[in-house]
Amino acid sequence: ETFPQSDTDTPNGALCQCGGPRGTHGSNATGDYFGAAIVSQWDSGQHSSEYPTDAFGEVEFTGAGRRHSHFLRLSRDTPPQIVFTLMTAHWGVPSPNLVVSVVGGGGEGQEKVKPWVREVMRNGLVRAAQSTGAWILTGGLREGVGRCVGEAVRDHAAAAPSLSQKKVVAVGVAPWGLVHNRQQLVNAQGSFPARYYVQNTSQDTCGLDSNYQAFLLVDDGTVGQRGGETGFLSNLEDYISHQRTGIWGEKLKRVASHASEYTEELKLAVAWNRVDIAKSELFNGDIHWKYEDLEDSMTDALVNDKPQFVRLFCENGLNILHYLSYSRLESLYRSLADSSLAYTLLQRRLAERQAAATSLTQLDGADPGSPVSAVTRLMGSASAKELCLYEVSRLSPCPLLLGDCLYRDQRCLSPWASLFIWAVLQNRSEMAVYFWEMASESVLSALSGCKILRELSKLEDETESKVSMKELAQKFENLAQDVFSSCYQSNERRCFTLLIRQSPVWAGATCLQMATAADARLFFSHDGVQTLLSQIWWGSSSPPIRPFAIQRWRNFWFAPVTSFLGNVLMYFLFLCLFAYVLLVDFKGPPPKGPSISEMVLYFWVFTMVCEEIRQTFFVGSTTVIQRMKTYIQDIWNKCDLTAITVFALAVACRMFDESYHFGRALMALDFMVFTLRLIHIFAIHKQLGPKIIIVSKMMKDVFFFLFFLFVWLMAYGVANQALLYSYDPRPSWIFRRVFYRPYLHIFGQIPINEMDADKLLEVECTNNRTLIEGGMEPCMDGSYNWLVVLLLVVYLLVTNILLINLLIAMFSYTFSKVQDHSDTHWKFQRYNLIVEYHSRPCLAPPFIILSHLHLFIKRFVRRIPSAKVKHFAASRLNTWEGLQKENLLSAQNKRLRDSDTARLKRTSVKVDTVLKQMSEIRDRDRRLRLLESEVSVDHKDPHSGWY
């Protein structure tokens, strides 16, 4: 309302100190009513009036093709709580967890934003704001830093997935009088939307940036001047900082009475993932951190996969034993993403448990309010916690787990191992490796991680995730081998005990058992593992507890090699007896037979059946169902089951006249199956073992070859039969001419006299269908003889040249691939054979029945434990093993620090720091020179001062 004239005039006339021309002021401001003579300095608070806003609603950026943005013209004195409520309640902008204000770099005379600042905006600021749910407050104009932020938000929106839950919120707070084409936004009734023209230019302008979600246009009465929005922006930031909004607000309420300014700064450092700032400013030794101050930040670092902060907290006062309770472990599993493989598997497992729990509750009439007792009845006392911890989390609620569970307040007995499993299930490489470093039983833990990841990779559908799981599994296998190598070099005897120690953390498993489950062939190829296996194989691993001669005899008698040699010898005798019965002494059905030798054969097979039953149900410490699954998984056990089943069926058939010959045929086929069992026996041989592995791999190639051969064989056989014989309904002859005869063509058996019309033999034949159906030979049709010969040529060309050479090439590739690692594969297979014969009785069939009776009396009557189990007894070597692991990690870190790549990286960081410091020094020097020049000019001007 007041018009104090500015010192600067324009062609349009005199300007007011507010920046507006005289024509925009009312008559009461431009008239000579003593006010203009008295007022010499314009003030927004005194010399402007407030009116209801005439610019609000939504703005559509014409030509930009983007979503509409919200905007509001407001006074600088507008209460910030009104604006905040408008934005969150009416505009639908999510409440911020933190607010980031970015200022500078705009206006005439300012330097352009440096490239490294643009890179920081693009890679750091926007990504951190998206991950923390922050608001980014800038000028919102297409100039300076505001333009850089807008471009970074645009690029992030283009690269982020369309279903991303957290969107980057960029809010522009700019002076109304500075906005270009602001009159397009004026509408007293509101604009829904207002069309705002966007000028596509690379130059900085004062137009609104279309990449912002909302604009707050502060009107303080000035025109074309900057700084009018700073007061409102400060009030808005102060108001939001006291709101405790979003996730951070919920967490900070719990520790508000104890939290300090350092705790707030720590939470920001975790949110921005700036571990370097946390180390230099917060964990430099000046601040004494308590457990309560680090607890929430530790949870955030775990959930958001920030292993460097986890390591930092554990090194600076956070006790993992106090931190990880079963309730907190459940909350970590509750943070699994719905799309993750681990979540899908846990949900599937929980559904199975819920079905079983529901049926049990209905049968027992259990009270759902007593979850621990109900779960105990369902699972047993040892596995009640397993259901709650690893399978409930954020899944659909189970009625057995509603209410308070007593176990949730208990501390986790193996916190590092639990966190290690949690990280491995999510395929978090760096986090899992750190937890492995902190956990005990390093070799077994690494092999367990390898096992879990390889099983998960089989179920993963995404190729990238599958590859990363396999790579991490191989990394853990390499870590297990490296730690074991360090232990082997330190103490050989302790190293052997380490391999056969039973772990209470990993359900009583040993390193050898876990390596077998994880298919860790590289680990088995280690010299230390093979040395232990050799000692067990020859029976020299038992401590001398008896006189020397007696001890040597016991070692020899109970050694696996003794059992192996006895079984090989008796198995050859068994095959000889079997062949003798089939060829010489296989008499007719009763009362003529069976003969005495055949009865001995029956008893021999019966003792084999007893041994298979012992291996299935009485070997191992797991449940009966798990033992059966483990037994069935072995291919040679399947071979034994097939041989025994066929033998029992053959014996049943040969007892009757009607099925006698069928039973004898089954007996002959069964002899082949028993003979093939010799392949497994000779797998222990160092020369034959790798060749057996190569042959087994080649069998897969044979199946592919047979598929292609069957396609060509059927195509040629049907066409050949149709061209040679117009009518032949006999099924046996159709099968012979369609499949059997073309198959023999591959080996050179080509009956030309039956295919070539010029070389046909004189045979009695007919074309009468009635006679043909009666069994007479049909005459061959020679009208398309040329086509028959042509098909024969093509068929032989494809099968004898193309397919046979393809099979040879596949064999060569398989041989070369397996031959390079045949020793590793053989050593792995050797372990399985040693374990099998280590658990077998000393006597071989049929005398093994004596060992079975002795074992039955010893185990179930006298209750005497097995002496062989002592080879796999538990032992505590955690301290020694942990020391070897620390030595290994120290050596690896030293090699990493001394590597050329690490040196170049450190040098690059130092050079970048020096360049930034030099750039800042040049900027300060330029500003000082500019200030000195302005001061000198003002000092020399005699007319400087106030008028």
C-alpha positions, 0 to 999 in steps of 0.5 A, spaced: 500 500 500 506 504 500 510 506 494 517 508 496 521 509 489 527 505 488 533 508 485 533 503 479 528 506 473 526 502 467 523 504 461 516 502 463 517 507 469 519 508 476 520 501 480 518 500 487 523 497 492 518 491 492 520 490 485 513 492 482 512 498 477 508 504 479 502 501 475 501 495 479 500 499 486 493 502 488 492 510 488 493 510 496 500 507 495 502 512 489 498 518 492 502 524 496 499 523 502 505 524 506 506 517 506 511 517 501 515 523 503 516 519 510 517 512 508 524 511 505 525 503 506 520 498 504 518 493 509 513 487 507 510 486 514 508 494 514 507 496 507 503 490 504 496 487 505 493 480 505 487 478 501 484 471 500 489 467 495 487 467 488 492 461 486 491 454 488 489 447 486 493 443 481 497 445 475 498 441 469 505 442 465 503 443 458 507 439 453 511 435 459 506 429 459 507 428 467 502 427 472 499 434 475 502 437 481 499 441 487 500 448 488 498 454 493 499 461 493 500 463 500 502 469 505 509 468 508 505 469 515 501 463 514 501 458 520 505 452 518 500 447 521 495 449 516 499 448 510 502 441 513 495 439 514 493 441 507 499 437 504 498 431 508 490 430 509 488 433 502 493 433 497 495 426 500 502 427 500 505 422 505 508 424 512 515 425 512 520 421 516 525 427 515 526 433 511 532 435 507 532 442 505 537 444 499 538 451 497 543 455 493 546 455 486 540 459 483 540 466 481 544 471 476 551 471 477 551 465 481 556 459 478 553 453 475 552 447 479 558 443 479 558 436 475 560 432 482 554 436 486 549 433 480 552 426 481 551 427 489 544 429 487 543 423 483 546 417 486 545 419 494 540 424 495 534 422 492 536 414 493 536 416 501 530 420 501 526 414 497 529 409 502 527 413 509 521 417 506 523 424 506 521 430 503 526 434 499 525 442 500 528 446 494 526 452 490 522 448 485 524 452 479 528 450 473 535 453 475 541 451 480 540 446 485 532 446 484 533 443 477 538 438 479 534 435 484 528 435 479 532 431 474 534 426 479 527 425 481 525 424 474 531 419 473 529 415 479 522 415 477 524 412 471 528 407 473 524 405 479 519 399 479 512 402 478 509 398 484 515 401 488 511 403 495 515 409 497 515 415 492 520 420 492 517 427 495 520 433 492 516 440 494 518 446 491 518 453 496 519 459 492 517 466 492 511 468 488 513 474 485 519 470 482 515 465 478 515 466 471 508 466 467 505 466 474 499 469 472 497 462 468 496 460 475 491 465 478 484 463 479 480 465 485 475 459 484 481 454 484 484 451 478 483 444 477 488 444 473 491 450 471 495 449 464 502 452 465 506 452 459 513 449 460 519 451 456 524 446 453 530 449 454 537 448 457 538 454 460 536 456 467 529 459 468 524 461 473 519 457 471 516 451 475 519 445 474 515 439 472 518 434 476 516 436 483 510 433 487 507 440 490 509 447 490 508 452 496 509 459 492 510 464 498 508 471 496 511 477 501 509 482 496 516 483 492 516 482 485 522 479 482 526 478 488 529 472 492 529 470 499 521 472 501 520 464 502 526 463 507 522 465 513 516 461 512 520 455 510 524 456 517 517 455 520 515 449 516 521 445 518 521 447 525 514 445 525 515 438 522 521 437 526 516 437 532 511 432 529 515 425 530 511 423 524 512 416 520 516 410 522 521 415 526 516 418 530 513 411 532 520 409 534 523 415 537 517 416 542 519 410 546 526 413 547 524 420 547 526 421 555 533 418 554 535 420 547 540 425 546 542 429 540 547 424 538 542 419 538 538 423 533 544 424 529 546 416 529 539 415 526 540 420 520 546 417 519 543 410 519 538 412 514 543 415 509 547 409 510 553 414 512 558 409 516 564 414 514 560 420 518 558 415 524 565 413 525 568 420 524 563 424 528 559 419 533 564 413 534 571 417 535 571 415 542 568 422 545 561 419 546 559 414 551 554 410 547 549 405 552 546 399 549 539 403 549 542 408 545 544 403 539 538 398 540 533 401 535 539 403 530 541 396 530 534 393 528 534 398 522 541 396 520 539 389 520 532 390 516 535 395 511 541 391 510 546 395 512 552 390 515 557 396 516 553 399 521 551 392 524 559 391 525 560 398 527 554 397 533 557 391 535 564 394 536 562 399 540 558 397 546 552 393 543 552 386 546 548 381 541 546 376 547 542 382 550 540 384 544 537 378 540 531 375 544 526 370 541 521 376 540 526 380 536 528 374 532 521 374 530 520 381 528 526 380 524 523 374 520 517 379 520 520 384 515 521 379 510 519 381 503 512 378 501 516 377 494 522 373 497 523 366 496 524 365 504 517 368 505 513 363 500 517 357 503 515 359 510 508 361 508 507 354 505 510 350 511 506 354 516 499 352 512 501 345 513 503 346 521 496 350 521 492 344 518 495 339 523 494 344 529 487 345 527 486 337 527 490 336 533 486 342 537 479 339 535 481 332 537 484 334 544 479 340 545 485 344 547 485 351 549 487 356 544 489 361 549 495 356 552 500 356 545 506 353 549 502 347 551 498 346 545 505 347 540 508 342 545 503 337 544 503 338 536 511 338 536 514 336 542 518 340 547 524 340 543 521 344 537 515 348 540 520 354 539 521 352 532 514 353 529 514 360 532 521 363 530 522 360 523 515 360 521 510 365 524 513 372 523 508 376 519 504 370 516 497 369 517 495 368 524 495 361 527 490 360 533 496 356 537 500 363 537 495 368 539 497 371 546 503 372 550 508 366 549 513 365 555 519 364 550 519 370 547 522 374 553 528 369 553 535 370 550 537 367 544 542 361 545 546 362 539 544 369 536 550 369 531 548 362 528 540 365 528 542 371 525 547 368 520 541 363 518 536 369 517 541 373 513 542 367 508 535 365 507 535 372 504 541 371 500 544 377 503 552 376 502 555 381 506 551 381 512 551 373 512 559 373 511 559 378 517 555 373 522 559 367 519 565 371 522 562 372 529 559 365 529 562 359 532 564 353 529 566 356 523 567 350 518 560 347 520 557 354 519 560 355 512 558 348 510 551 349 513 550 356 509 552 353 503 547 347 504 541 352 505 543 356 499 544 351 494 537 348 496 534 355 495 537 356 488 534 349 486 527 353 488 528 360 485 525 362 479 529 368 477 535 367 474 539 373 477 537 371 484 539 363 482 546 365 480 547 370 486 545 364 491 550 359 487 556 364 488 554 365 495 554 358 496 561 357 493 564 362 497 562 359 503 564 352 501 571 356 499 571 359 506 570 352 510 576 349 506 580 355 508 579 355 515 579 348 515 586 348 511 588 353 517 586 348 522 590 342 519 596 346 518 596 348 526 594 341 529 592 335 525 589 331 531 585 337 533 583 338 525 580 330 525 576 331 531 573 338 528 571 334 522 567 328 526 565 333 532 557 333 533 554 340 534 549 342 539 547 348 535 546 345 528 542 339 531 548 334 532 551 334 525 558 333 523 562 337 518 562 331 514 555 330 514 554 337 513 559 337 507 555 331 504 548 334 504 551 341 501 555 337 496 561 340 498 566 336 493 571 341 493 571 341 501 572 333 501 578 333 496 582 337 501 588 332 504 586 333 511 579 330 510 582 324 505 587 323 511 582 322 516 577 318 511 584 313 510 585 312 517 577 311 518 578 306 512 584 302 515 581 302 522 587 306 525 583 312 528 581 309 535 585 311 541 590 305 544 586 303 550 588 296 550 594 292 549 597 293 543 596 286 540 589 286 542 588 293 539 591 291 533 586 285 532 580 290 534 582 295 529 583 290 523 576 286 525 572 293 526 575 297 520 571 298 514 576 295 509 575 289 513 567 289 512 568 291 505 573 285 503 569 280 506 562 283 503 566 283 496 568 276 497 561 273 499 558 277 494 562 274 488 560 267 491 553 270 491 553 271 484 556 264 483 551 261 486 545 265 483 548 263 476 549 256 478 542 255 480 539 259 474 543 255 469 544 248 472 539 247 478 533 251 477 528 245 478 520 245 477 515 248 482 513 244 488 514 238 489 520 238 484 523 244 487 526 248 489 533 245 490 537 245 496 542 250 492 536 254 491 534 254 498 541 257 500 540 262 495 533 264 498 536 264 505 542 269 502 537 274 500 533 274 506 540 276 510 541 281 505 534 284 506 535 284 514 541 288 512 537 293 508 532 294 514 538 295 519 540 301 514 533 304 513 531 304 520 537 303 525 542 308 522 542 315 524 539 319 530 533 322 526 526 320 525 524 314 522 521 318 516 527 322 515 531 315 515 527 312 510 527 319 505 535 319 506 535 311 504 531 312 498 535 318 496 541 313 494 541 310 487 544 304 489 539 303 495 534 304 490 538 298 486 537 294 492 530 295 493 529 293 485 533 287 486 530 284 492 523 286 490 524 283 483 527 277 486 521 276 491 516 276 485 520 271 481 520 266 487 512 267 488 511 266 481 516 260 480 512 256 485 506 255 481 505 251 474 502 257 471 507 262 472 513 258 473 516 260 466 515 267 468 518 267 474 524 264 471 525 269 466 524 274 472 530 271 476 534 271 470 533 279 469 534 280 477 541 276 476 543 282 471 540 287 477 545 284 482 551 284 477 550 291 476 551 292 484 558 290 483 559 297 480 558 301 486 563 296 490 569 298 485 567 305 486 572 305 492 578 304 487 582 310 485 582 308 478 576 305 477 572 310 481 573 316 476 571 312 470 565 309 474 563 317 475 564 318 467 560 313 465 554 315 470 554 322 467 555 319 460 548 315 461 544 322 461 547 323 454 545 317 452 538 318 454 538 325 449 541 321 444 535 315 444 530 321 444 532 323 437 533 316 435 526 314 437 523 320 433 527 318 426 526 311 427 518 312 428 518 317 422 522 312 418 519 306 420 512 308 419 513 311 412 517 305 410 512 300 412 506 304 409 510 304 402 512 297 402 505 293 405 499 296 403 495 292 408 498 288 414 494 288 420 498 283 424 501 287 430 507 283 431 510 284 424 508 291 425 512 292 431 518 288 428 518 292 421 516 299 424 521 299 430 526 293 430 528 292 423 530 300 422 534 299 429 538 294 426 539 298 420 543 302 424 548 296 425 548 295 418 543 289 417 539 291 411 535 286 408 535 288 401 531 282 398 525 284 402 526 292 400 528 293 393 523 290 388 529 288 383 532 283 388 526 280 391 526 273 392 520 268 390 515 267 396 508 265 397 504 271 398 497 274 397 494 281 396 487 278 399 485 281 405 481 275 408 487 270 407 492 276 410 488 276 416 488 268 416 496 269 417 498 268 410 504 273 408 502 279 404 505 281 398 510 287 397 508 293 393 514 295 389 510 301 385 514 306 390 520 302 390 525 309 389 522 312 394 523 307 399 530 307 397 531 314 398 528 314 405 533 309 407 539 313 404 536 319 408 535 315 414 542 312 414 545 319 413 542 322 419 542 316 424 549 313 422 553 320 421 549 325 424 546 322 431 552 317 432 557 323 431 553 327 436 553 322 441 560 321 440 561 329 441 557 329 447 561 323 450 567 327 449 565 333 452 562 330 458 569 326 459 573 332 458 569 336 463 568 330 468 576 328 467 578 335 470 574 334 476 574 326 476 579 326 482 574 331 486 568 327 485 571 320 486 573 323 493 566 325 495 564 318 492 569 315 497 566 318 503 559 315 502 562 308 501 566 309 507 561 311 511 556 305 509 561 300 511 563 304 517 556 302 520 556 295 517 557 289 521 563 285 520 560 279 517 558 279 510 551 275 508 549 270 509 553 270 516 551 277 517 545 274 521 549 272 526 552 280 527 544 282 527 543 277 533 549 280 536 547 287 535 540 286 537 542 283 544 547 288 545 543 294 543 536 292 545 537 287 551 543 290 554 543 297 552 550 298 550 552 303 545 556 302 539 563 303 539 563 306 532 559 312 534 565 314 538 569 316 531 563 321 531 563 323 538 562 331 540 568 335 542 568 342 544 574 346 539 570 353 539 576 357 542 581 353 537 577 354 531 575 361 532 583 363 533 584 359 526 579 363 523 581 370 526 588 368 523 585 367 516 581 373 516 587 377 518 591 374 513 586 375 507 585 383 510 592 384 509 592 381 502 586 385 500 589 392 503 596 390 500 593 389 493 594 394 487 586 395 487 585 397 494 591 402 493 588 405 487 582 406 490 585 409 497 589 414 492 583 415 488 579 417 494 585 422 497 585 425 490 578 427 490 578 429 497 584 434 495 581 436 489 574 438 492 578 442 498 582 446 492 576 447 489 573 450 495 579 454 496 578 457 490 571 459 491 573 462 497 579 466 494 574 469 489 569 471 494 574 474 498 577 478 492 570 480 489 568 483 496 575 487 497 573 490 490 566 492 492 569 495 499 574 499 495 569 501 490 564 503 496 570 507 499 572 511 493 565 513 491 564 520 494 556 519 493 555 513 497 551 513 503 543 514 504 539 519 501 
